[in-house]
Amino acid sequence: MQEPRIAYKDLLSQKRYLLVLLVNTFANFGFMMFQVGFFWLVYDMTKGLEQSAFIAGGMILGASSPYLIFGLIGGVYADRLNKKKIIVISNLVSALILTGVPILYMSDLLTVWHVALSAFGVVSLRCFYSPAIRSLVPQVLPSEYWPAGNSVFQILSQLSKTISPALGGVLIAQYSAMSVYVVFLLLLLFSALLIFPLRIRAAVQLDKRVSVYKDIKETFIFMSTIKPLFWTIMLFGAVLLFQTGIERLGLPIVSDTEWEMGPEGFGIILATFGVGNIIGAVWLGKIKMKSYTHYIYTGWALWGSAIALVGLSPWLALALIFALIAGIAEAMNDLPMVLMIQRFTPENRLGKVFSVWSTVAFVGESGSSLLAGMIIGMAGLHAAFVVLWLSLVLIGLAGFILTREAVIREKAV
């Protein structure tokens, strides 16, 4: 018997899912806005210092380091503890940490070290919040709703990435960076109160004598038995290693020198990426995928090709067409990856596998700017986009080769 098709409007009947969706949307929107405030404060407070760029870069890198330190550990505890409690506690403690920044600012005692330490604390708690809320979705939504439900998660996340930084910039310009901190604080408190009434089943009881290290090790062993899952997550780090840095360093140069549009052109391209991503998420949420990996690996090749063509385009109008395609291709990685993790991972490992994915992504992104700078410096800007093109095509091809003899057959959603 054929499964009934789930439309987006059918999600309105899933009240518990809608509650989780709202909580995540408010928290994500505030976090994206907070990042703008943090980056601006670091810049503003270090610009008069000697070696200001080095100090600012170190502060930003230090604030991102929790992803590497706590990324995998957060997944372990997301599987061991009550997910709702993790979400509530992480949001409330984050709000408490953020409260100190405006108080110190009004007392004229705020230093860049206070700003950096508060960001370190907030990001550390995000390492526990993110796998908890991601792995909560399968608990509040029947499996036949997963494609549509995860698609909406991705759409709202992309909208947050697009809208909240702009709103944060407006608030900083009109008032001060403290206004962004206060808004994020209030959104965290509201999201904690919003999810508090949600009833979820208790976490799967695990042997508490198992150490965190052994739990993480066993997760990697589990992943290695499912080749599509293991190789897709590992190769994704290589994708970001080549893609992220060249996009962030190369496209501003192209916008300034080729299109003569400066930061405005770069902003338009980023906004078009977001529009394409939303279109891709809506499309993927409506179709029945026979193979997650086929969409992902094809998406990588298309993503690299489209971004390269954006960078090689002599006119902004032509670049916008390729940017739209690049956004759709990026969605071909995101949504199928989430569905594959949810489909193949047991509940007691779901948080850890999501954490492995985010940690691998962070490692790839961390090295990407350095690699991009080397490639652009040695081979030139246009050659760097060609390297990006070829790299993502080859990584996608490697994915097909490494998983072609997988024992497990991916189920259609």
N, C-alpha and C positions, 0 to 999 in steps of 0.2 A: 504494500500500500504506500502510495507516494505521500511524503510529508507535506503538510500545508505550508504555503509560502508565508513568511512573516513579513509584514509591512512595518514601516517605521511607526505608523500610528498605533500598531498593536502594543508597542512598548508602554503606551499610556496606562495599560492595565496592570503593569508591573510596578506597584507602588514602592516596594522596597528598593528596587533598582533605581527608580527615579530619585529616591532619597540619597542613595550613594552617589549618583551622578551629580546632584546638586552640591553635595559636600565637596566632591573632588573639583568641580568647576569653580566654586568660591575659593578653595584653598589654592588651586593652580593659578587662578587669575591674580590673587594677592601675591603669590610667590614670584610670578613674572614681573609684576610691578615693583616688588621689593628689590629684585636684581638690578633694575634701572637705578633705584635710589642708592643701592650699595655701590655700584660702579661709579656713579656721579660723586658720591661722598669721598670715595678713595681718590678719585682724580682731583677733586676740589681741595682736599686736605693735604695732598702731597705735591701739588704743582709748584709750590715755592721752595721745595726741598732740593738738596743736591741729589743727583741720580734719581729724580722723581719717577721717571718711567720704570726704572728697575724696581723701586720700592712698591709702586702701584701694581706692577705685574706680579711681584712676589705675594702681595696681599690677596690679589684675586686668585692666584694659583692656590694659596694656602686655604682660602675659603672653599675651594672646590675639592680639596684633598679628602674630605670625609667620604666621598664616593668610593675612593680607593681603600680607605681605612675601614669603613663600616658597611660598605655596600653589600658584601656577602653575609656579614653578621646580621644585618637587618633582615635579610631574607630568612635566616634560621629562626629568629624570634617571631617573625610574622607567621611562620608555620607552627611554632610551639605555643604561642599565647593567643588570647582572644583578640581578634583583629580589630573589633570595635574599640576595645580599650587602648590598643596601640594608637589608633587614629585620634581618639579623644586626648590621650595623654600627650602625644607628640604635638598636637595643635595647641594645647593649653600651655605646655612648657615653652614652646616657641613664642607664644604670645607674651609669656613672662619675660623671656630673654629680650624680646623686642622692646618691652616697656622701658628697659634701662637706657636705651639710646636717646629717646626724646628727653628723659629726665636729666641725663648728663648734659645734653645739648642746652637745655634751658638753664642749667646750673653753670654753664660755660666751662664744663670739665671734660667734655667729649674729646677724645683723641682718636687717631686713626687705628690704634691698637684696640680700642673698645669696639669700633666699627667692625674690624676684622674678626675679633673674637665672637661677637654676636652673630656674624654671618656664619662662622664655623659651627656654632651651636645650632643654628637654624637648619643648615644644610645637613648636619649630622642626624638631626631628628627626621629630616626628609628621607634619609636612608632606611628608616624603619616605617615611616608613613607610606611611602610609595609601593613597596611590595605588599603591604597589608591591604591597601585599598584596591590594588590591581587583582589580587587573589581573592578579594571579597566578591567580585562581580559574579563568578560562577556559583557562589552560594545564594545569591539573591535573584538569579535569572536562570530559567530553564535553558537547557543546551540549544534548543531550536531557536532561541532568541539571541544567541551569542553573536552571530555576524552583525545583525542590526544594532544590538546593544553596544558592542565594541566600536562599531562605526560611529555612533553618536558620541561615544567617549572621545574618539580621535578628532571628530569635527569640532567639538567644544574646546578641546585642548589646543587645536590649531587656531581657533578664534581667539583664545586667551593669549597665545603667543603673538598674535597680530595686533590685538586691540590694547591689551594692558600695558605694553611698553610705551605706546603712544600716549595713553592716558597718564601714565606715570611721569612722562616728560612734561606734559601740560601742568600737572600738579606741582612738580619741582619748579617750573618756570614761574608759576603764579604765586606759589607760597614758599615751600622749601622742601628739601629731601625728607624732612621729618614728617611731612604730610603723607608721604608714601608709606613710611613705617607705621603710622597710625592706622591707615586704611588696611594694610595687611594684618595688623594686630586685630582689628575689629572683625575682619573676614575669618580669621582663624577662630576667634571666640564664637562667632555665629555658626560656623561649620561644625564645631565641637558640640554645640547645643543642638544643632539640627540632627546629628546622627545619634545622639544620646538615647532616644526612645527605640531605636532599631533593635529588634530581637534577631539574633543569629545563633546558630547552633555552636556548641563548644568546639574548640580546636581538637583535632584528632590527637589522642593521647599518645605521646612518644616516650620511649625509655629516657628518663631524665639523666640517667648515668652516661648517656652518649654525649661526648664533648662537642662543642661548637665546631672544632676543627674536623672531627670525624663526620659530623653531619654534613659539612660542606664537601668533604672528600667523597662521601657516599652519593652526594648529589651529582658530582662530576662522573662518578662511575655509572650512575643511573642514566645520565645524559648520553654517555658513550655507547650505551646499548641501543639508542635510538638515533641512528646516523643523521636523518634529516634534521632533527632538533639540534644535535651537537654541532654539526658542521655549519649549519645556518647561523647559529649564534657566534661561533668562533670566527667565521669568515666575515661577519658583519663588522667586527673590529677592524679588519683589514680594509673594508669598504670605507669606513669613516676616516681611517688613517690617510687615505689618498683624497677623499672627497672634501672633508670639512675645511682643511687648511687652504686648499686651492680656491674653494668658494669664498672663504672669508677674506683672504689676502688678494686673490686675483681679480674678483669682480669689482671691488672698489677702484682698482687701478684702471680696469677697462672702462668703467663708468666715467672716470675723470679724464682719461687720455683719448679713448676711442669715441665715446658718445658725447663727451664734453658736457656731461650732466651732473658731475660731482656726486655728493651724497644723496641728492634727490633721485638720481637714476638708480643708484644702488638700492635705495628704499623701495622704489617702484618694483624692481626685480624681486626683492624679498617678499613684497606683498603679493606678487603674482605667483611665486612659489606656494604661498599659503592658499590662494584661491584654487590652484591646481590640486593641492593636497586635499582640500575639502571636496572638490569634484570627484577625485579618485576614491575617497572614503565613502561617499554616497553611492557611487557605482559598485564598489566592492561589497558594500553592505547589502546590496540587492541581488547579487548573483550567487550561484552555487559553485563553490570551488572544488574541482576534482583533485587538485594537488596544490597544497600551499606552497611548496618549494618551487614549483614551476612559475608561479606568480612572482615570488621573491627574487629568484635568480634572473628572470627576464626583466624584472623591475630594476635590478642593479645595473644591468647592461644599458637599459633605456635611460636610467637616471644619469649615469656617467656620460652617455652620448649627448643627452639634452643639455646638461650643464656645460659641457665642453663647447657645444654649439652656441650657447648663450655667450660664453667668453670669447668666441671667435667671430661673433656677429659684428659687422661694421656699423649697424644701425640699431638703435634701441627698439624700434617697432618690430624688427625681425627677432631680436633677443627675447621680447615678451612672449612670442609664440612658443619658442623653445622653453622658456621659463615655465609656462603653463604645463607643457608636457613633462618637464622635470618634476613639478609638484605632483602630478598624477602618478608618475613613476615612484616617487618617494612613498606615496600611500600604498603602493604595491608591496612595499617592504613591511610597513608598520602593522596594518590590520591582519594580513595573513600570518605574521610572526606571533601576534598575540593569540590568534585563534589556534595556531599550532601548539603553542605552549599550553593553553587551556585544554586542548583536546588530548594531548599525549601525556600530560603530567598529573600524577595523583595529587589529591588535595593536600597531603602532608608534605609535599615537595614544591608546591606551586609558588610560594613566596621566594624560595631559594632560587628556583630557575629564573624567575623574573629578575632577581637581584644579580644573577650571573650575567644575564643579558645587559642590564644597565651598567654593570661594572666593566664588561668587555667594551661597551660603547664608550665609556669614559676614558679607558686606556687608549682606544683608537683616536679619540678626539684630542687627547692630551699631547700626543706626539705629532698630530697632523700639521699644526702651524709651523713647527720646526722643519718638518719634511718639506712642506710647501715652500718655505723660505729658501731652502737649499735648492730645490728644483728650479724655482723662478730665477734665483741668483746664478745658477750654473747654466741653465738651458734657455732661459728667457720665458716671458709670459705666455706666448702662444704655444710654445712647446710644452709648458706645464699643463695647459688644458688638453693637449693631445695625450700626455701621460695619464691624466685623469680618465680620459675616454677609454684608452686601451686597458688601464688597470681594472676598472670596474667591469668591463666586458670579460676580461680574463678571469676575474674573481667569480663572476657569475657562471662562466663555463666550468671553472674548477668545482663549483657547487654541484652542478649537474653530474660531473664525473665522479665526485666523491660519494654521492648518494644514489648512484644509478643501480647499485646492487643491494640497496637496503632491504632487509628482511621485512620490515614493517611496511604495510601499505597504508598510505595516508587516507583517512576516511573523508568523504565529502561532508561538508557542513550541511 
